[in-house]
């Protein structure tokens, strides 16, 4: 009888943990969907104005992010910024871009916030 109770208690704990964690995961997915893409952040390694791309390094990972005339560039922090431009962006700056895949399956930024240091 006690083994049966222990098994039921274990199942109850798993269900309880799932019910606590699931809303958090759903909220993260809604936030990601609302922002319209994934956040790519790190140090600017290179800016190719002729190809309209920015090479961003985050840890040991390097990502290539494109921009287009519709990309919004902001200077400062996510909560405190002012309008910026790709012309002001320099290698070694810290950048955070919200990007998604376009029709050509290229990772394209919708908005980038940059500053001198992290």
N, C-alpha and C positions, 0 to 999 in steps of 0.2 A: 504494500500500500504506500509506503513512504517513497519508494522508487518512482511510483506513478506520480506522486505529488511533486517530486523533484523535477521530473520531466516536464510536467505542466508549468512549473515555476520557470524553468529555463525558456520554454516557449513564450511565456508571458513577458519575460525580460526582453527577448528578441523583438516581439511585437511592440512593446513599449519603446524600445530604442529606435525602431523604425519609424514610429509615429512622431517621435521627437526630431529625428534627423530629416525626415522627408520634407516637411515644410521649408526647412532651410535650403535644401537642394532645389526645390521648386522656386523659391525666391531668387536664388542665384541664376537659374535658367531664365526667369522673367526679366531680371536685370540685364542679362546678356542679350536677350531678345530686344529689350527696350533700347539698349544702346546701339543696336544694329550691327554688332560685330564683336570681334575680340580685341582686347587691349594688348598692344605690343609696346613694351617700354625698355629703355636701356640707353646706352651711349651711342651717339651718332659717329659712325666710322667714316662714312663717305656720302656725299651728296652729288648725284649725277643729274644736272639740270637738263642736259640734252636728252636723257632717257626718262626724266621725271621720276627718279627713284632715290630712296634713302636707305643706306645700309645701317642697320641697328644691331649692336651687340648687347646681349643680356647674358652675363655669365660666360659660358663657353659656346652659347648658341648665337648664330648670326642670322638675321632675317632681312629680306629685301622687301621694302614697302614702296609701292608706287603712289603718286599723287596726281591729281588732275585739277582743272580750274575750279571745280566745286569743293575742293578740300579746304577746310577752314584751319588756319594756323593761328595759334595763340601763344603769347609770351608770358611766362610766369608759372603759377601753380594752378591746379585744376579748380580751386575755389577762388583764387585771386589772380586774374590774368587780364591782359589787354590785347587788342588785335596785334598780330604779328604777320610775318611773311616768310616764305621760303628763302628769300634773299638775305634775311637776317640770320638764318640758321647756319651754324658752323660745326665742323667736326669737333668732337669731344663734348658737345652739349648733351645734356640729358633730355630725352624726348619720350613722350607717351602718346601713342597714336591709337585711335579707335579705327579699326580696319575690317573690311569684309572682302569677299571674293567677288569680282565683277564678272561680266559675261565672258571674258576671255580667261577666266579662272586665275586672274592675277590679284594678289593681295593689294587692295587699294585703300588708302586712308581717307576717312571722311572728316576727321578732325585730329590735329596734332597740337599738343601743348609742349613747349620746350623752354628750357632755361639753361644757364651756364653750368650749374652744379646740381647734383641730386639733392 
